[in-house]
Amino acid sequence: MRKILSILALGTLVSLSPAQAQAKGCVRGAVAGAVAGHYAGHHAVVGAVGGCVAARAYYKHKAAQQAQQHQAPPHH
């Protein structure tokens, strides 16, 4: 339980950074990864790190797609 709380605290600090979409993804991914890792053999920290990395990549890709859609000229 201490590991999960420390991961949540770290995620909160990361979420204060300017890149809100990526930080939000990291926190969400870390929480989900920590829970999954805990139930998959007490590997909460490894799961949290993996979840953070995966979710940040997902949200970064999603933000890039949205930015590209807003910049594209309308098709006639």
Backbone bond lengths (Angstrom), bond angles and torsions (degrees), N, CA, C in turn:
res aa  C-N    CA-C-N  psi(-1)  N-CA   C-N-CA  omega(-1)  CA-C   N-CA-C  phi
1 M - - - 1.443 - - 1.529 110.87 -
2 R 1.317 117.13 -36.02 1.472 119.91 178.50 1.518 111.31 -62.43
3 K 1.328 115.88 -38.30 1.460 119.28 179.80 1.519 110.61 -63.29
4 I 1.318 116.39 -42.73 1.456 119.94 -179.45 1.523 110.11 -64.30
5 L 1.322 117.32 -41.96 1.459 120.18 178.66 1.520 111.69 -64.60
6 S 1.333 116.97 -39.04 1.459 118.88 178.71 1.529 110.57 -68.90
7 I 1.309 117.79 -33.87 1.461 121.23 176.93 1.526 109.96 -67.14
8 L 1.319 116.65 -41.28 1.457 119.82 177.80 1.525 111.03 -64.44
9 A 1.330 117.08 -38.79 1.463 120.44 177.63 1.526 110.45 -64.48
10 L 1.311 116.79 -43.27 1.465 120.88 177.39 1.526 110.57 -63.21
11 G 1.297 116.78 -41.38 1.458 120.74 177.82 1.514 112.29 -63.43
12 T 1.314 116.76 -36.00 1.460 120.25 177.20 1.517 110.51 -65.48
13 L 1.314 117.33 -41.28 1.463 120.20 177.64 1.522 111.08 -64.15
14 V 1.311 116.55 -40.06 1.459 120.63 178.86 1.522 110.17 -65.57
15 S 1.330 116.91 -35.58 1.460 120.19 -177.62 1.520 112.38 -69.14
16 L 1.323 118.86 -13.12 1.453 121.37 178.14 1.521 111.91 -82.42
17 S 1.317 117.66 -3.07 1.456 121.46 179.91 1.529 110.42 -73.82
18 P 1.337 117.61 163.67 1.462 120.48 -177.78 1.522 114.79 -64.21
19 A 1.293 118.43 -28.41 1.470 121.47 -177.44 1.526 109.17 -83.76
20 Q 1.331 116.24 81.32 1.465 120.96 -173.52 1.521 113.15 -63.66
21 A 1.304 118.48 -40.16 1.465 119.85 -178.41 1.518 110.88 -64.10
22 Q 1.314 117.16 -43.07 1.457 120.26 -179.90 1.520 110.87 -70.32
23 A 1.322 117.57 -38.75 1.464 120.51 179.65 1.521 110.44 -66.78
24 K 1.321 115.88 -41.88 1.457 120.32 178.52 1.523 109.42 -59.93
25 G 1.318 116.35 -42.32 1.454 120.26 178.34 1.510 112.35 -63.88
26 C 1.322 116.05 -38.94 1.460 120.13 179.71 1.517 110.81 -64.24
27 V 1.319 117.22 -45.43 1.465 120.49 -178.84 1.521 110.28 -63.90
28 R 1.316 116.21 -47.75 1.470 119.34 179.82 1.522 111.08 -61.95
29 G 1.307 116.71 -44.79 1.456 120.59 -179.95 1.512 112.70 -66.20
30 A 1.331 116.20 -38.30 1.460 120.09 179.97 1.520 111.12 -65.21
31 V 1.316 116.46 -42.14 1.462 119.66 179.19 1.522 110.36 -64.66
32 A 1.321 116.30 -48.44 1.471 119.27 -179.93 1.524 111.04 -63.47
33 G 1.331 116.61 -42.31 1.462 120.45 179.67 1.515 112.63 -65.92
34 A 1.332 116.76 -37.61 1.464 120.37 179.42 1.519 110.95 -65.18
35 V 1.316 116.44 -43.13 1.465 120.06 179.30 1.524 109.91 -65.45
36 A 1.332 116.31 -46.76 1.467 119.59 -179.96 1.524 110.84 -63.19
37 G 1.318 116.85 -43.13 1.463 120.33 179.17 1.514 112.74 -64.64
38 H 1.321 116.63 -36.33 1.466 120.20 178.80 1.524 110.71 -62.63
39 Y 1.314 116.25 -43.85 1.458 119.63 -178.97 1.525 112.67 -78.38
40 A 1.312 117.57 -13.98 1.464 121.06 179.86 1.519 110.73 -101.77
41 G 1.296 117.33 40.58 1.455 120.07 173.96 1.513 114.18 105.17
42 H 1.317 117.53 29.69 1.469 122.29 176.49 1.524 112.56 58.45
43 H 1.300 115.95 47.18 1.465 122.14 177.31 1.526 109.42 -117.14
44 A 1.320 116.38 51.37 1.464 121.19 -175.17 1.526 112.04 -63.40
45 V 1.316 117.22 -40.24 1.465 119.81 -177.12 1.525 110.45 -67.62
46 V 1.306 116.32 -44.69 1.465 120.21 178.59 1.528 109.98 -62.48
47 G 1.319 116.33 -41.93 1.459 120.10 178.18 1.517 112.29 -64.45
48 A 1.323 116.39 -38.90 1.463 120.19 179.85 1.520 111.39 -65.69
49 V 1.305 116.78 -43.47 1.466 120.26 179.04 1.528 110.12 -64.00
50 G 1.309 116.46 -46.64 1.464 120.45 178.87 1.517 111.87 -62.84
51 G 1.324 117.10 -41.23 1.455 120.94 178.56 1.516 112.09 -64.95
52 C 1.323 116.02 -39.56 1.466 120.46 178.40 1.520 110.40 -63.07
53 V 1.296 116.95 -48.30 1.467 121.43 -178.57 1.524 110.59 -62.54
54 A 1.319 116.64 -45.96 1.463 120.47 -178.28 1.524 111.71 -65.52
55 A 1.312 117.08 -43.91 1.466 119.89 -178.25 1.523 111.58 -69.27
56 R 1.328 117.73 -37.69 1.463 119.90 177.22 1.518 110.62 -62.43
57 A 1.326 116.32 -41.94 1.461 120.03 178.64 1.524 110.57 -64.04
58 Y 1.319 116.74 -41.22 1.460 121.07 179.36 1.527 111.07 -62.33
59 Y 1.332 117.46 -50.17 1.461 120.63 -177.88 1.527 112.01 -68.76
60 K 1.323 117.55 -32.51 1.460 120.32 176.46 1.529 109.86 -64.98
61 H 1.325 116.42 -43.69 1.464 121.43 178.32 1.531 110.50 -63.88
62 K 1.310 116.09 -42.93 1.465 121.46 -180.00 1.531 110.53 -63.69
63 A 1.327 117.99 -42.47 1.466 121.71 178.80 1.529 110.90 -65.13
64 A 1.334 117.24 -38.05 1.466 120.84 178.43 1.524 110.49 -65.73
65 Q 1.317 117.50 -39.67 1.463 120.99 177.88 1.522 110.87 -64.47
66 Q 1.319 117.15 -42.65 1.462 120.10 179.68 1.517 111.10 -65.88
67 A 1.316 117.44 -39.53 1.458 121.14 178.70 1.528 110.23 -64.51
68 Q 1.322 116.49 -39.65 1.461 120.92 179.57 1.530 110.46 -66.57
69 Q 1.318 117.95 -38.75 1.457 121.39 179.43 1.529 111.38 -66.07
70 H 1.323 117.18 -35.58 1.458 120.78 -180.00 1.519 112.42 -73.91
71 Q 1.330 117.12 -24.36 1.460 121.20 -178.77 1.523 112.83 -91.21
72 A 1.305 117.07 -17.87 1.477 120.45 -177.20 1.532 109.95 -70.89
73 P 1.331 116.89 138.08 1.462 119.40 176.88 1.517 110.30 -70.00
74 P 1.316 118.08 149.82 1.465 119.95 179.09 1.536 111.15 -66.43
75 H 1.318 115.78 141.91 1.460 121.68 179.28 1.520 109.70 -90.62
76 H 1.329 116.85 137.06 1.481 121.47 179.47 1.490 110.14 -109.32
